[in-house]
Amino acid sequence: MRVIIIGCGRVGARTAAELDQRGDHVTVVDTDQRAFNRLPASFGGVTVRGTGGDEDVLRGAGAEMTDLLMALTEGDNRNAMAAQLGKHTFGIPRVIAKINDPVRAEAYRSLGLETICRTVILADALVKAAAEGAEATDGHVQPPTAEPMRGAPAAGTKAAEEAEEAIADEEGA
């Protein structure tokens, strides 16, 4: 599968690395050359410096032969613009846009774009964790890996000061 990922932040870099590891042909587009440093040394895909909302940049990234475009920058407007350009100008069969605003995400879905809204995903996972525990969230909320410390708080911490004050109050009472 040929994939273009716009945005090489934490989400874009991780997604690119995992798709590359699976054997997909991945091209990553970002305006900041340093962003590509987030990609692992083993990344076998292509990097393109430029904005995903620029038709020439997308053409140079191979948009006319792409199966999937993912717009994963931090900006809802940039993602929506790049996604619409990919879908409507280049006819990319699948386009996924990361949209943080749930209302906008729904609006863009009505324009034929697949959307992912981390606001909704995060809220749903937190509600499920609150009601059923971290284990019920399919790994979205991670349970602790160690038991809480028992015994006296570490010396010099705010908790230690509060404990000393509480002991002093009890002894004075």
C-alpha positions as semicolon CSV with decimal commas, in nm:
position;residue;x (nm);y (nm);z (nm)
1;M;0,000;0,000;0,000
2;R;0,124;0,351;-0,081
3;V;0,070;0,598;0,203
4;I;0,136;0,968;0,244
5;I;0,151;1,097;0,601
6;I;0,136;1,471;0,650
7;G;0,295;1,576;0,976
8;C;0,596;1,413;1,139
9;G;0,513;1,486;1,500
10;R;0,486;1,207;1,757
11;V;0,173;1,058;1,599
12;G;0,288;1,093;1,239
13;A;0,636;0,955;1,305
14;R;0,508;0,655;1,499
15;T;0,243;0,577;1,238
16;A;0,498;0,611;0,956
17;A;0,745;0,384;1,134
18;E;0,485;0,114;1,199
19;L;0,349;0,119;0,843
20;D;0,704;0,111;0,707
21;Q;0,781;-0,186;0,933
22;R;0,478;-0,366;0,784
23;G;0,623;-0,320;0,437
24;D;0,404;-0,034;0,313
25;H;0,555;0,237;0,092
26;V;0,544;0,546;0,317
27;T;0,611;0,909;0,230
28;V;0,616;1,163;0,514
29;V;0,561;1,534;0,452
30;D;0,650;1,803;0,707
31;T;0,745;2,170;0,694
32;D;1,026;2,127;0,948
33;Q;1,329;1,925;0,834
34;R;1,416;1,849;1,200
35;A;1,081;1,673;1,246
36;F;1,213;1,382;1,040
37;N;1,460;1,312;1,323
38;R;1,163;1,149;1,504
39;L;1,169;0,868;1,248
40;P;1,378;0,565;1,343
41;A;1,713;0,509;1,171
42;S;1,559;0,198;1,013
43;F;1,286;0,401;0,834
44;G;1,293;0,302;0,467
45;G;1,036;0,548;0,339
46;V;1,066;0,888;0,178
47;T;1,062;1,230;0,346
48;V;0,945;1,548;0,173
49;R;0,986;1,895;0,317
50;G;0,681;2,108;0,250
51;T;0,323;2,173;0,348
52;G;0,053;1,913;0,291
53;G;-0,189;2,180;0,179
54;D;0,024;2,259;-0,128
55;E;-0,084;2,083;-0,446
56;D;0,269;2,079;-0,590
57;V;0,413;1,928;-0,272
58;L;0,151;1,652;-0,273
59;R;0,211;1,584;-0,642
60;G;0,585;1,559;-0,573
61;A;0,511;1,320;-0,284
62;G;0,326;1,089;-0,524
63;A;-0,035;1,176;-0,442
64;E;-0,153;1,062;-0,785
65;M;-0,043;0,704;-0,706
66;T;-0,135;0,697;-0,336
67;D;-0,384;0,458;-0,176
68;L;-0,412;0,638;0,157
69;L;-0,338;0,988;0,284
70;M;-0,325;1,064;0,656
71;A;-0,326;1,429;0,766
72;L;-0,177;1,420;1,117
73;T;-0,047;1,769;1,194
74;E;-0,145;1,958;1,509
75;G;-0,378;2,191;1,318
76;D;-0,737;2,098;1,236
77;N;-0,747;2,349;0,948
78;R;-0,421;2,222;0,795
79;N;-0,540;1,863;0,823
80;A;-0,877;1,941;0,671
81;M;-0,719;2,134;0,384
82;A;-0,465;1,862;0,304
83;A;-0,728;1,589;0,334
84;Q;-0,973;1,765;0,102
85;L;-0,696;1,832;-0,149
86;G;-0,598;1,465;-0,141
87;K;-0,956;1,342;-0,172
88;H;-1,104;1,587;-0,420
89;T;-0,807;1,701;-0,629
90;F;-0,602;1,381;-0,644
91;G;-0,884;1,130;-0,596
92;I;-0,696;0,938;-0,324
93;P;-0,929;0,648;-0,233
94;R;-0,887;0,676;0,145
95;V;-0,814;0,993;0,338
96;I;-0,798;1,015;0,717
97;A;-0,776;1,351;0,893
98;K;-0,688;1,399;1,260
99;I;-0,937;1,656;1,385
100;N;-0,935;1,759;1,752
101;D;-1,273;1,933;1,752
102;P;-1,555;1,673;1,756
103;V;-1,803;1,907;1,582
104;R;-1,559;1,976;1,298
105;A;-1,470;1,607;1,273
106;E;-1,836;1,528;1,209
107;A;-1,860;1,807;0,949
108;Y;-1,557;1,676;0,759
109;R;-1,701;1,324;0,764
110;S;-2,000;1,461;0,577
111;L;-1,753;1,580;0,309
112;G;-1,634;1,224;0,249
113;L;-1,330;1,222;0,478
114;E;-1,251;0,965;0,742
115;T;-1,169;1,140;1,067
116;I;-1,007;1,049;1,394
117;C;-1,081;1,272;1,689
118;R;-0,851;1,219;1,986
119;T;-1,083;1,431;2,202
120;V;-1,357;1,170;2,162
121;I;-1,116;0,875;2,191
122;L;-0,960;1,014;2,509
123;A;-1,291;1,102;2,672
124;D;-1,440;0,761;2,591
125;A;-1,134;0,580;2,732
126;L;-1,137;0,789;3,050
127;V;-1,507;0,728;3,113
128;K;-1,460;0,354;3,056
129;A;-1,156;0,350;3,288
130;A;-1,348;0,537;3,556
131;A;-1,641;0,295;3,536
132;E;-1,465;-0,037;3,468
133;G;-1,093;0,011;3,534
134;A;-0,794;0,061;3,308
135;E;-0,796;-0,302;3,195
136;A;-1,135;-0,252;3,025
137;T;-0,998;0,009;2,781
138;D;-0,808;-0,228;2,549
139;G;-0,477;-0,066;2,638
140;H;-0,586;0,295;2,594
141;V;-0,546;0,360;2,966
142;Q;-0,243;0,184;3,105
143;P;-0,265;0,030;3,455
144;P;0,028;0,097;3,687
145;T;0,327;-0,136;3,665
146;A;0,414;-0,116;4,033
147;E;0,236;-0,093;4,365
148;P;0,228;0,246;4,535
149;M;0,504;0,306;4,785
150;R;0,418;0,208;5,140
151;G;0,558;0,359;5,456
152;A;0,692;0,704;5,526
153;P;0,715;0,955;5,244
154;A;1,060;1,044;5,118
155;A;1,240;1,299;5,331
156;G;1,228;1,657;5,208
157;T;0,904;1,615;5,013
158;K;0,581;1,806;5,067
159;A;0,418;1,477;5,170
160;A;0,686;1,429;5,440
161;E;0,625;1,780;5,574
162;E;0,249;1,719;5,588
163;A;0,302;1,386;5,766
164;E;0,530;1,550;6,025
165;E;0,271;1,824;6,083
166;A;-0,005;1,566;6,127
167;I;0,204;1,369;6,381
168;A;0,286;1,688;6,569
169;D;-0,082;1,784;6,578
170;E;-0,177;1,440;6,716
171;E;0,093;1,456;6,984
172;G;-0,013;1,807;7,084
173;A;-0,379;1,712;7,115
